[in-house]
Amino acid sequence: MNKKTWYKWHSLAGIKLSILICFILITGTLAVISHEIDWLANPSKRVLPAVDSSQVNWSAVYKQASKRQSDYLIQSIHSPIDDWFAVEVLTQNKDELIRREYYHPVTGQYQGDGRWYNWQRFFRMSHRHLMMPTIYGTSIVCVVGLLMFFSLVSGFFMFPKWWKNFFRKPRTQNRIVFWNDCHRLFGLWSSWLLLVVCITGVWYLAELWGLDADFPEQKTHIKTIQQQPVMPSQRVFDTALKGVKEHHDMEIKAIFMPSERRNTLVFQGQNDTSLVRDRANNVIFNPLTGDYVSSRFAQEQSLHVRISEAADPLHFGTFYGISSKIVYFIFGCILSALAISGTYMYGLKFVRQHRQLPIKRKQVWQLSWQGMHYWRWLSILLIAICLILTVIIFTRIVAL
């Protein structure tokens, strides 16, 4: 195909669902820093002055959290996202209402609570599956990711010597040339991130439709005479905690209490293995005695599992803490600007036919709107469904 044909396909891939593409890119960019947004919104999450988040006093946190529970049961305990974050404890009552509680990572002192449905959940769920049932929403988002991937590839074919333009300053002799140069520059500098999120998005789609990786079977159930899950005593919790520290090279990131689905005490975390979720490493104990039950570690898993576990850290940039998230956020903003500039350029293309007339910004956007045809209504419908479902879910949780 020649350059003109590639341009045609590039425009079609980017313009028809450009409104939805912008929404997915913006929510994804904000999802990267969504925990930090919650940190700003909820003072209970803050630990100031900051402390070493790797030195959590798990025993003190569990002791204080257990004292506070009456109608609620502890579901899990999560380590601070960073040094200035509190430990998060998830609790649930008999109506299945989940509540977040925050504790100081060193003293274990209770700092406050928060709703389950916070900014982090909103941005994560709206970006991942548009608040719809996962099977439908994730499929839609991943298909849009395929369109963005095709737009990325076609963009490189449009400019055979694209590598020469990384440091080329946008020309300013007229609006059309300026926006064209800006769009090219944005595309070049953010292409690595678009490639990463598109590839991981395709992987999510493959997993959703049957290619998900399975960990080797573990012993997660033990025989007990109790019908309901029993929370470990403080002595048992400390025994299990000591077992993790003494026998396994793993920094604890999350602790899951016994439940109806799994009646064991599970510690998850990170070791020297790169690009894996916390769940890839775990040590499991008997919640009644503190005895070791089983364990698994990422370095022992298959290539299929390792690829699967790398998807989230790569997609959201969590693999190097706040530093990598800042990089992802900055280039995510550039990607969002790329989608907007591409839509604007599509309108500029049609006003070129009347060079003797001044270019009006409103007219450019109108032409871009018309170029989306009926696809624009699909984008608006899907975003509207997402926002309506957000209101319904939020209202239901508040009512509970």
LINLINPE-V459489 format. One record per pair of residues at least 6 apart in sequence whose ideal C-beta (glycine too) atoms are under 8 Angstrom apart, sorted by sequence separation. I is the first residue (numbers start at 1). J is the second residue. D is the distance in whole Angstrom. If there is no record, write none. Layout:
I_J_D, I_J_D
This chain:
39_45_5, 80_86_6, 92_98_5, 93_99_8, 103_109_6, 125_131_6, 128_134_8, 131_137_7, 156_162_6, 159_165_7, 171_177_5, 172_178_5, 207_213_8, 224_230_7, 244_250_6, 256_262_7, 258_264_6, 270_276_7, 285_291_6, 286_292_8, 312_318_7, 313_319_4, 318_324_7, 351_357_8, 14_21_7, 30_37_7, 38_45_6, 39_46_6, 80_87_6, 91_98_7, 92_99_7, 103_110_6, 104_111_6, 129_136_7, 130_137_4, 155_162_8, 171_178_6, 258_265_6, 273_280_7, 285_292_6, 286_293_6, 298_305_8, 317_324_5, 318_325_7, 369_376_7, 372_379_8, 1_9_8, 66_74_7, 79_87_6, 80_88_8, 90_98_6, 91_99_5, 102_110_8, 103_111_6, 129_137_3, 132_140_8, 170_178_5, 232_240_7, 244_252_6, 257_265_7, 270_278_6, 273_281_7, 284_292_8, 285_293_6, 298_306_7, 301_309_8, 317_325_5, 351_359_5, 65_74_6, 78_87_7, 90_99_8, 91_100_8, 101_110_7, 102_111_5, 128_137_7, 129_138_5, 256_265_7, 269_278_6, 283_292_7, 284_293_4, 316_325_8, 77_87_7, 78_88_4, 90_100_6, 91_101_6, 102_112_6, 128_138_6, 130_140_6, 171_181_5, 255_265_7, 256_266_4, 268_278_5, 271_281_6, 284_294_5, 317_327_7, 77_88_7, 78_89_8, 89_100_7, 90_101_8, 101_112_8, 102_113_7, 129_140_8, 130_141_7, 170_181_4, 241_252_8, 255_266_7, 268_279_5, 270_281_6, 284_295_7, 298_309_7, 317_328_3, 348_359_7, 62_74_8, 65_77_7, 77_89_5, 78_90_7, 88_100_6, 89_101_4, 101_113_5, 102_114_7, 129_141_6, 169_181_8, 170_182_5, 255_267_6, 256_268_7, 269_281_5, 283_295_4, 316_328_7, 317_329_8, 351_363_7, 76_89_7, 77_90_8, 88_101_7, 89_102_8, 100_113_6, 128_141_7, 168_181_7, 254_267_8, 255_268_8, 268_281_6, 269_282_8, 282_295_6, 351_364_6, 76_90_5, 88_102_6, 89_103_6, 99_113_6, 100_114_4, 127_141_7, 254_268_5, 268_282_5, 282_296_6, 62_77_7, 74_89_6, 75_90_4, 87_102_7, 99_114_8, 100_115_7, 170_185_6, 252_267_5, 253_268_6, 254_269_7, 267_282_6, 281_296_7, 61_77_6, 74_90_8, 75_91_6, 86_102_4, 87_103_5, 99_115_7, 100_116_6, 252_268_8, 253_269_4, 266_282_6, 267_283_5, 280_296_8, 281_297_5, 347_363_8, 348_364_6, 351_367_7, 74_91_6, 75_92_5, 86_103_6, 87_104_7, 99_116_7, 168_185_7, 250_267_7, 252_269_5, 253_270_6, 266_283_8, 267_284_8, 280_297_8, 281_298_6, 347_364_4, 350_367_5, 73_91_6, 86_104_6, 87_105_5, 98_116_4, 100_118_7, 251_269_5, 266_284_5, 267_285_8, 280_298_4, 347_365_6, 58_77_7, 72_91_4, 73_92_6, 86_105_7, 97_116_8, 165_184_6, 166_185_8, 250_269_4, 251_270_5, 265_284_7, 266_285_8, 347_366_7, 72_92_6, 73_93_8, 165_185_7, 250_270_7, 251_271_7, 264_284_5, 265_285_5, 344_364_6, 347_367_4, 72_93_5, 250_271_5, 264_285_7, 265_286_7, 280_301_7, 344_365_7, 346_367_8, 347_368_4, 350_371_8, 69_91_6, 71_93_5, 162_184_8, 166_188_6, 249_271_5, 264_286_7, 265_287_4, 276_298_4, 346_368_5, 56_79_5, 71_94_7, 75_98_7, 165_188_6, 166_189_7, 244_267_5, 249_272_7, 264_287_6, 56_80_7, 65_89_5, 254_278_6, 263_287_7, 273_297_7, 344_368_7, 347_371_7, 80_105_5, 86_111_5, 159_184_7, 232_257_7, 240_265_6, 253_278_4, 265_290_8, 273_298_4, 280_305_7, 343_368_5, 346_371_5, 53_79_6, 61_87_5, 65_91_8, 79_105_8, 90_116_8, 162_188_6, 231_257_6, 232_258_8, 241_267_8, 271_297_7, 273_299_5, 53_80_4, 72_99_6, 231_258_7, 240_267_7, 271_298_7, 272_299_8, 53_81_8, 61_89_7, 229_257_7, 230_258_6, 237_265_8, 271_299_8, 53_82_6, 229_258_4, 236_265_8, 258_287_5, 264_293_6, 280_309_5, 53_83_5, 229_259_5, 257_287_8, 276_306_7, 279_309_8, 52_83_6, 56_87_6, 229_260_6, 250_281_5, 275_306_8, 50_82_8, 51_83_6, 53_85_7, 155_187_5, 228_260_8, 277_309_5, 47_80_7, 50_83_4, 68_101_7, 230_263_8, 232_265_6, 250_283_7, 276_309_4, 50_84_4, 229_263_5, 275_309_7, 276_310_7, 152_187_8, 156_191_8, 248_283_5, 275_310_4, 277_312_6, 47_83_8, 48_84_6, 65_101_6, 155_191_8, 247_283_8, 277_313_7, 47_84_5, 276_313_7, 46_84_6, 47_85_6, 65_103_6, 275_313_5, 46_85_7, 47_86_5, 64_103_6, 152_191_6, 224_263_6, 244_283_5, 275_314_7, 45_85_6, 46_86_7, 243_283_7, 45_86_5, 221_262_7, 222_263_6, 39_81_8, 44_86_7, 61_103_5, 68_110_6, 152_194_5, 220_262_5, 221_263_6, 222_264_6, 243_285_6, 45_88_8, 152_195_6, 221_264_7, 61_105_7, 64_108_5, 220_264_5, 275_319_6, 36_81_8, 39_84_7, 63_108_6, 64_109_7, 65_110_8, 149_194_8, 219_264_8, 240_285_4, 247_292_8, 274_319_7, 35_81_5, 39_85_6, 60_106_8, 64_110_6, 148_194_6, 149_195_8, 152_198_7, 220_266_8, 239_285_8, 60_107_7, 61_108_5, 243_290_7, 248_295_6, 250_297_8, 57_105_7, 60_108_3, 56_105_5, 57_106_6, 59_108_8, 149_198_4, 243_292_6, 35_85_7, 55_105_7, 56_106_8, 57_107_7, 148_198_6, 149_199_8, 239_289_8, 240_290_5, 55_106_7, 57_108_6, 236_287_6, 239_290_3, 53_105_6, 145_197_7, 146_198_7, 149_201_8, 236_288_7, 238_290_8, 145_198_5, 149_202_7, 236_289_7, 237_290_8, 51_105_6, 236_290_4, 51_106_5, 146_201_8, 232_287_4, 235_290_8, 145_201_3, 146_202_7, 231_287_7, 232_288_7, 45_102_5, 47_104_6, 145_202_7, 230_287_6, 44_102_4, 47_105_6, 229_287_8, 230_288_7, 232_290_7, 142_201_5, 146_205_8, 42_102_8, 141_201_7, 142_202_7, 145_205_8, 142_204_6, 143_205_7, 142_205_4, 218_282_8, 220_284_6, 222_286_6, 224_288_7, 46_111_8, 219_284_7, 45_111_8, 138_204_6, 139_205_7, 142_208_7, 218_284_7, 222_288_8, 44_111_5, 138_205_7, 44_112_3, 43_112_7, 44_113_6, 45_114_7, 139_208_7, 42_112_7, 44_114_6, 138_208_5, 139_209_8, 222_293_7, 42_114_5, 135_208_7, 220_293_8, 134_208_7, 219_293_5, 220_294_8, 219_294_5, 38_114_8, 42_118_7, 218_294_5, 41_118_8, 218_295_8, 41_119_6, 218_296_6, 38_118_5, 216_296_7, 38_119_5, 215_296_6, 37_119_5, 38_120_5, 37_120_7, 34_119_6, 35_120_5, 216_301_8, 34_120_4, 37_123_8, 215_301_7, 34_122_8, 31_120_8, 34_123_4, 213_302_7, 34_124_6, 215_305_6, 213_304_4, 214_305_8, 31_123_4, 213_305_4, 30_123_5, 31_124_5, 213_307_7, 28_123_8, 213_308_4, 27_123_5, 31_127_5, 212_308_7, 213_309_8, 27_126_5, 28_127_4, 27_127_4, 207_308_7, 24_127_6, 203_307_7, 207_311_8, 203_308_8, 204_311_7, 203_311_5, 200_311_5, 204_315_8, 200_314_5, 201_315_7, 200_315_4, 24_141_6, 196_314_6, 197_315_6, 196_315_7, 24_144_6, 24_145_8, 21_144_6, 20_144_6, 21_147_7, 17_144_6, 21_148_6, 17_147_7, 14_147_8, 13_147_5, 14_148_8, 13_148_8, 193_328_7, 13_150_5, 14_151_5, 13_151_4, 193_331_4, 192_331_8, 193_332_7, 9_150_7, 10_151_6, 13_154_7, 190_331_5, 194_335_6, 189_331_7, 193_335_6, 10_154_4, 190_334_4, 9_154_5, 10_155_6, 189_334_6, 190_335_5, 7_154_8, 6_154_5, 10_158_6, 186_334_5, 190_338_6, 186_335_8, 6_157_5, 7_158_6, 186_337_6, 187_338_6, 6_158_5, 186_338_4, 3_157_8, 3_158_6, 183_338_7, 186_341_6, 1_157_7, 73_229_8, 74_231_7, 73_231_7, 183_341_4, 182_341_6, 183_342_6, 179_341_6, 183_345_6, 66_231_7, 179_344_6, 180_345_6, 179_345_5, 66_234_7, 28_197_7, 176_345_8, 179_348_6, 63_234_6, 62_234_7, 176_348_5, 79_252_7, 175_348_7, 79_253_5, 59_234_7, 62_237_5, 78_253_7, 79_254_7, 78_254_5, 176_352_7, 77_254_7, 59_237_7, 76_254_6, 77_255_4, 58_237_8, 59_238_5, 76_255_6, 76_256_5, 75_256_7, 76_257_6, 59_241_6, 75_257_6, 58_241_6, 74_257_5, 176_359_8, 73_257_7, 75_259_7, 175_359_6, 62_255_8, 58_252_7, 56_252_7, 54_251_6, 58_255_7, 82_321_6, 82_322_6, 140_382_7, 130_382_6, 130_383_8, 132_385_7, 131_385_7, 132_386_7, 130_385_7, 131_386_5, 130_386_4, 132_389_7, 131_389_4, 130_389_8, 131_390_6, 126_386_5, 131_393_7, 126_390_7, 122_390_7, 117_393_6, 117_394_6, 117_397_5, 116_397_7, 115_397_6, 115_398_8, 32_316_6, 31_316_7, 32_317_6, 36_322_8, 36_325_8, 33_325_6, 32_325_5, 32_328_5, 33_329_5, 32_329_5, 29_328_8, 29_329_6, 32_332_6, 97_397_7, 29_332_3, 97_400_5, 28_332_6, 29_333_6, 95_400_6, 29_335_7, 25_332_7, 29_336_6, 25_335_5, 26_336_5, 25_336_5, 22_336_6, 25_339_6, 22_339_5, 21_339_5, 22_340_6, 18_339_6, 22_343_8, 18_342_7, 14_339_7, 18_343_5, 15_342_7, 14_342_5, 15_343_6, 18_346_8, 14_343_8, 11_342_8, 15_346_5, 14_346_8, 11_346_6, 11_349_8, 18_368_8, 15_368_7, 19_372_7, 18_372_7, 17_372_8, 15_371_6, 16_372_6, 23_379_8, 15_372_6, 16_373_7, 19_376_6, 17_375_6, 20_378_7, 16_375_4, 20_379_4, 19_379_4, 23_383_5, 17_378_7, 18_379_8, 19_380_6, 17_379_5, 20_382_6, 20_383_7, 23_386_8, 19_383_7
